[in-house]
Amino acid sequence: MNDQVNWNERFKIGVEVIDKAHQRLFSIVRRLIALSQDEKSSRWACAEGIKYFKFYTLKHFAEEEAYMRSIGYGGYEMHKSLHDNLRDMTLPALEKDMKASDYSRESIQHFLGICIGWLTGHIMVEDRAITGRIANKWSEAKIGKEAGRMEDVVSCVMEEVFKLQTEIVSEHYAGEDFGESVYFRMSYRDRDGKLVHVFLAFEEWLLMRAVGEMLGMQFSKVDRIVVNAAKQLSQQLMRRIGAHFGMMREYRFEKEHILTKEQFEKEFEEGYPYYSLLFDTGKGYFAFCTKV
């Protein structure tokens, strides 16, 4: 994981105050990774390090937003919503996860994986867009009430199908690594022939626990039984979501694929989803994304 947070000149956007803050954030994350891997390090040390990461991140956001306003950056509203999402939703949810599990290795890995992925992705795309080096990718994403509606429906259906209560972690999930996972792509076509892809990412722990409880079995790995059960449950989940939105007659199911991690990540490189939600079920993480 340390290799992912080596500072590199390619992360520079050409604004000194922002570049220095980014370099400092990388340094903090590297220290957190070292603490998480050292069994002699106390939970207190990790907790204090995470608090500092959060403090410095929010300080950096304020400085970056002030700079965007000073140059009249056109993408300011969406960019700020990404900051707000991390500050008000993602970081509190990750902290809650860690505290509830007494800073378990799994919860710390959730924190580090998501924060590292967010930090590198945000700098390479959204922050570089500030100086016109690249176009931002979240321009078509749904935010506010419309995203909230989808969030409510997915949460409701997850409880109906998987008997799990969810808590939102992010409304702008960008493919960050939250642990070993199984990825499904389900393709639908509307009446006009337009293809819509839905991506479901289940942390392996979640599938093993959820399927195991439903079948009255215990699983130590994701095998064919778990994957096949997950396929059926995913199709049922999508039917329920479609029913909530009254879309059953508008979309025709075409095909389903299991994706590798690399294939899943490539989808985000090509363009960010219309809806992209990350949830904590208490038994593992789950992502729901749609692309037209």
SESETI-5870 format. One record per residue (C-alpha): residue number from 0; y negated, z negated, x. Coordinates in steps of 0.2 Angstrom, whole numbers, plus 2048, in hexadecimal, padded with zeros to 3 digits. Last residue first. Layout:
<recs>
REC;n;y;z;x
REC;NUM;Y;Z;X $
...
</recs>
This chain:
<recs>
REC;n;y;z;x
REC;291;7E5;861;782 $
REC;290;7E9;851;78B $
REC;289;7EF;840;784 $
REC;288;7F3;82F;78D $
REC;287;7FC;81F;789 $
REC;286;800;813;797 $
REC;285;80C;804;797 $
REC;284;80D;7F4;7A2 $
REC;283;81A;7E7;7A2 $
REC;282;821;7D9;798 $
REC;281;811;7D1;792 $
REC;280;80D;7E2;78A $
REC;279;7FF;7E7;795 $
REC;278;7F6;7F7;790 $
REC;277;7EF;806;798 $
REC;276;7E6;813;78E $
REC;275;7E1;825;791 $
REC;274;7DA;830;783 $
REC;273;7D3;841;787 $
REC;272;7DC;841;797 $
REC;271;7D5;844;7A9 $
REC;270;7D7;855;7B1 $
REC;269;7E2;85D;7BE $
REC;268;7E3;84E;7C9 $
REC;267;7E8;844;7BA $
REC;266;7F7;84F;7B6 $
REC;265;7FC;84F;7C9 $
REC;264;7FF;83C;7C7 $
REC;263;80C;83F;7BA $
REC;262;815;84C;7C5 $
REC;261;814;841;7D4 $
REC;260;81C;832;7CA $
REC;259;82A;83D;7C4 $
REC;258;829;843;7B2 $
REC;257;836;842;7A4 $
REC;256;833;851;799 $
REC;255;831;853;786 $
REC;254;830;862;77B $
REC;253;828;86B;76C $
REC;252;823;85E;75F $
REC;251;818;867;752 $
REC;250;807;860;74E $
REC;249;7FC;861;73E $
REC;248;809;85B;732 $
REC;247;80C;84A;739 $
REC;246;7F9;848;73D $
REC;245;7F4;83A;730 $
REC;244;7ED;82F;73E $
REC;243;7F9;821;73B $
REC;242;807;82D;738 $
REC;241;804;835;749 $
REC;240;805;824;751 $
REC;239;815;820;748 $
REC;238;81D;831;74D $
REC;237;817;82E;75F $
REC;236;820;81D;760 $
REC;235;830;824;759 $
REC;234;830;831;766 $
REC;233;82D;824;773 $
REC;232;83B;819;76C $
REC;231;847;827;76D $
REC;230;842;82B;77F $
REC;229;843;819;784 $
REC;228;854;817;77D $
REC;227;859;827;788 $
REC;226;851;81F;797 $
REC;225;859;80E;795 $
REC;224;86A;815;792 $
REC;223;868;821;7A1 $
REC;222;864;813;7AD $
REC;221;854;809;7B1 $
REC;220;85A;7FA;7BB $
REC;219;860;7E8;7B9 $
REC;218;863;7EA;7A6 $
REC;217;869;7DD;79A $
REC;216;86F;7E1;789 $
REC;215;86C;7DC;777 $
REC;214;867;7EE;773 $
REC;213;855;7EA;76D $
REC;212;853;7DC;77A $
REC;211;859;7E8;788 $
REC;210;84E;7F6;783 $
REC;209;83F;7EB;784 $
REC;208;843;7E2;794 $
REC;207;849;7F2;79D $
REC;206;83B;7FC;797 $
REC;205;82E;7F0;79B $
REC;204;835;7EC;7AD $
REC;203;835;7FF;7B0 $
REC;202;822;801;7AC $
REC;201;820;80D;79E $
REC;200;815;81D;7A0 $
REC;199;813;827;790 $
REC;198;80A;838;791 $
REC;197;805;842;782 $
REC;196;802;855;784 $
REC;195;7F9;860;777 $
REC;194;7FC;872;777 $
REC;193;7F0;87D;76B $
REC;192;7F9;889;760 $
REC;191;7EC;888;752 $
REC;190;7F8;87D;747 $
REC;189;7FA;871;755 $
REC;188;807;871;763 $
REC;187;80F;861;76A $
REC;186;816;85C;77B $
REC;185;81D;84B;781 $
REC;184;81B;847;793 $
REC;183;825;837;798 $
REC;182;823;82C;7A7 $
REC;181;82E;81E;7AD $
REC;180;826;811;7B8 $
REC;179;827;807;7C8 $
REC;178;817;7FE;7CA $
REC;177;805;7FF;7C3 $
REC;176;800;80F;7CC $
REC;175;7EF;815;7C6 $
REC;174;7F0;825;7BB $
REC;173;7DE;825;7B6 $
REC;172;7DE;818;7A8 $
REC;171;7CD;819;79F $
REC;170;7CF;80D;791 $
REC;169;7D6;800;79C $
REC;168;7E1;7F0;79B $
REC;167;7E3;7EF;788 $
REC;166;7EE;7E1;782 $
REC;165;7FF;7E4;77A $
REC;164;80A;7DB;76E $
REC;163;81C;7E1;76F $
REC;162;829;7E4;762 $
REC;161;82D;7F5;76A $
REC;160;82B;800;75B $
REC;159;81F;7F6;74F $
REC;158;816;7ED;75D $
REC;157;814;7FD;767 $
REC;156;80E;805;757 $
REC;155;800;7F8;754 $
REC;154;7FA;7F9;766 $
REC;153;7FA;80C;765 $
REC;152;7F0;80C;755 $
REC;151;7E3;7FF;75C $
REC;150;7E0;809;76C $
REC;149;7DE;819;763 $
REC;148;7D1;811;758 $
REC;147;7C8;809;767 $
REC;146;7C8;81A;770 $
REC;145;7BE;821;761 $
REC;144;7B3;812;760 $
REC;143;7AD;812;772 $
REC;142;7B3;81F;77E $
REC;141;7BD;830;77D $
REC;140;7BF;83A;78D $
REC;139;7B7;84B;78E $
REC;138;7AB;847;79D $
REC;137;7B8;83C;7A6 $
REC;136;7BB;848;7B4 $
REC;135;7AA;848;7BE $
REC;134;7A6;858;7C7 $
REC;133;7A6;858;7DA $
REC;132;799;857;7E8 $
REC;131;78B;855;7DD $
REC;130;784;844;7E4 $
REC;129;78A;83A;7D5 $
REC;128;79A;844;7D4 $
REC;127;7A0;83C;7E4 $
REC;126;7A0;82C;7DB $
REC;125;7AA;832;7CC $
REC;124;7B7;83C;7D6 $
REC;123;7BC;835;7E7 $
REC;122;7B4;824;7E4 $
REC;121;7BC;821;7D3 $
REC;120;7CD;827;7D9 $
REC;119;7CD;81C;7E8 $
REC;118;7C7;80C;7DF $
REC;117;7D1;80F;7CF $
REC;116;7E1;811;7D9 $
REC;115;7DE;802;7E4 $
REC;114;7D9;7F8;7D5 $
REC;113;7E8;7FD;7CB $
REC;112;7F5;7FA;7D8 $
REC;111;7ED;7EA;7DE $
REC;110;7EC;7E2;7CD $
REC;109;7FD;7E7;7C8 $
REC;108;804;7E2;7D9 $
REC;107;7FC;7D1;7D6 $
REC;106;805;7D0;7C5 $
REC;105;816;7D4;7CC $
REC;104;814;7C8;7DB $
REC;103;811;7BA;7CF $
REC;102;7FF;7B2;7CE $
REC;101;804;7A4;7C3 $
REC;100;80A;7B0;7B6 $
REC;99;7FD;7AC;7A9 $
REC;98;7F0;7AC;7B7 $
REC;97;7F5;7BD;7BE $
REC;96;7F5;7C6;7AD $
REC;95;7E4;7BE;7A8 $
REC;94;7DD;7C4;7B8 $
REC;93;7E4;7D6;7B4 $
REC;92;7DC;7D5;7A3 $
REC;91;7CB;7CF;7A9 $
REC;90;7CB;7DD;7B6 $
REC;89;7CF;7EA;7AA $
REC;88;7C4;7E6;79B $
REC;87;7B2;7E1;79F $
REC;86;7B0;7E6;7B1 $
REC;85;7BC;7F5;7B2 $
REC;84;7B7;7FC;7A1 $
REC;83;7A4;7F9;7A5 $
REC;82;7A5;802;7B5 $
REC;81;7AE;811;7AC $
REC;80;7A0;810;79F $
REC;79;793;810;7AC $
REC;78;79A;821;7B2 $
REC;77;79A;828;7A1 $
REC;76;788;823;79E $
REC;75;782;828;7AF $
REC;74;789;83A;7AF $
REC;73;777;842;7AF $
REC;72;771;838;7BF $
REC;71;75F;835;7BD $
REC;70;75D;831;7D0 $
REC;69;757;81F;7CE $
REC;68;763;81C;7BF $
REC;67;772;821;7CA $
REC;66;76C;815;7D8 $
REC;65;76A;807;7CC $
REC;64;77C;80A;7C6 $
REC;63;782;80A;7D8 $
REC;62;77A;7F9;7DB $
REC;61;780;7F1;7CB $
REC;60;792;7F8;7CE $
REC;59;792;7F1;7E0 $
REC;58;78E;7DF;7DA $
REC;57;79B;7E1;7CD $
REC;56;7A8;7E6;7DB $
REC;55;7A2;7D8;7E6 $
REC;54;7A5;7CB;7DA $
REC;53;7B6;7D2;7D4 $
REC;52;7BC;7D4;7E6 $
REC;51;7B6;7C2;7EA $
REC;50;7C0;7BB;7DB $
REC;49;7CF;7C5;7E1 $
REC;48;7CE;7BD;7F2 $
REC;47;7CD;7AB;7EA $
REC;46;7DD;7AE;7DF $
REC;45;7E6;7B5;7EE $
REC;44;7E2;7A6;7F9 $
REC;43;7E6;79A;7EA $
REC;42;7F7;7A3;7E8 $
REC;41;7FA;79D;7FA $
REC;40;7FE;7A8;809 $
REC;39;80E;7A4;811 $
REC;38;817;7B2;808 $
REC;37;80B;7BE;810 $
REC;36;80C;7CE;806 $
REC;35;7FF;7C9;7F9 $
REC;34;7F3;7C3;807 $
REC;33;7F4;7D3;810 $
REC;32;7F1;7DE;801 $
REC;31;7E2;7D3;7FD $
REC;30;7DB;7D5;80E $
REC;29;7DD;7E8;80C $
REC;28;7D4;7E7;7FB $
REC;27;7C5;7DE;803 $
REC;26;7C4;7EB;811 $
REC;25;7C4;7F9;804 $
REC;24;7B6;7F0;7FA $
REC;23;7AC;7EF;80A $
REC;22;7AD;802;80D $
REC;21;7A8;805;7FB $
REC;20;799;7FA;7FD $
REC;19;794;803;80D $
REC;18;796;814;805 $
REC;17;78B;80F;7F6 $
REC;16;77D;808;800 $
REC;15;77D;817;80C $
REC;14;77E;825;7FF $
REC;13;787;834;807 $
REC;12;797;833;7FC $
REC;11;7A2;82C;809 $
REC;10;7B5;82B;804 $
REC;9;7B9;83A;80F $
REC;8;7B4;830;81E $
REC;7;7C4;825;81C $
REC;6;7C6;813;818 $
REC;5;7D9;80E;818 $
REC;4;7DD;808;807 $
REC;3;7EC;813;802 $
REC;2;7F4;80F;813 $
REC;1;7F4;7FD;80F $
REC;0;800;800;800 $
</recs>
